[in-house]
């Protein structure tokens, strides 16, 4: 089992706060689509991914065990 | 000697004049405040307010967002801010693409033009930053986006102010509040009719063309009342909020000239200043929710079927969440806690990016226009309004 990033695209409104925190993982493109570039939560990115989860104004990002 | 009894009266003159002292006592003495007389609860600590904003299943918006409305047997008028999922999600999806940080860049030139226009008309020796500047410009931006013809845009602002005004002791709507809401409703309703005949490239026309899933699962169009409600909400939410934030900004920078100097020295700090203003003097004080079941937050439990004030402005100054929370500091560490000034979760401000951009552009121009200035503190007048706070009058003199 590993930890993965999950985005509720019905909630996401492309505020790009997550991209501001960790652009290696979250990218909002020119058409306002959010791409999760790397869905695995790793020891290296975990702190920043957690920060993105907390700061998302829409509460659209979560971390799930898969 | 004991402290006077802690009482949070959302329509008292004491509260209108200085909400922050009451917030401090509520956070410290009664994190789950209960008002026996009016039978409501209020949350003021950051962790509680944030938890409640996230938990829309327990804390419902469907009965309205102020005490008078939540208690009313009739239920609120149809409006996106008075909805729970899934209706809320359907309505919100109709316009949210227009308000992303990227999409609102298309409004940048308009905002700059309006800011320059209104600043060019003021007398630097004696002007009112709210009446002459931060009042008139934001309403033009949002009503233009909505589709209101130019000659009616300022009128919208006066309807909003009248509709939100509360006299000390007044919880329910007054005749004046009602009349302003009826007048603006009638106006927008007529405009919707007009746009049905002549669609334009504006939000009203987009709402007319849009479809959402109906109760039977089939797609349906919005009716005139729904479009009227949505448009008048946009006009209100998108106008008086930035108006108040900028009025309070000028007051705070007059009290903290060293921070104005920091902005003069480094314009890159403007976005941080906007965030700190939203935290420290954000206009929205609270939104009311209604518990549809027993609700749990870190400080305890709230019974079912009660109005609950979620006091964002109190949470934003909670020392449990922010170091030196009662200090205005544009350089503070913003990762310490979520800024709740624009809400959090499914009802978080749709126009957040627009609000930030308008405020940043306005600050940038004010830095050029009044690098040194003074506020006539004796002339400050605060508003008495439903759930928003700020100043009605902020007299300013530019120093040379």
Interface residues (C-beta under 8 A of the other chain):
Chain A: X10 X11 X13 X14 X15 X16 X28 X30 X32 X51 X54 X55 X57 X58 X59
Chain B: X54 X89 X93 X96 X97 X99 X100 X101 X102 X103 X335 X338 X342 X343 X344 X345 X346 X348 X349 X350 X352 X353
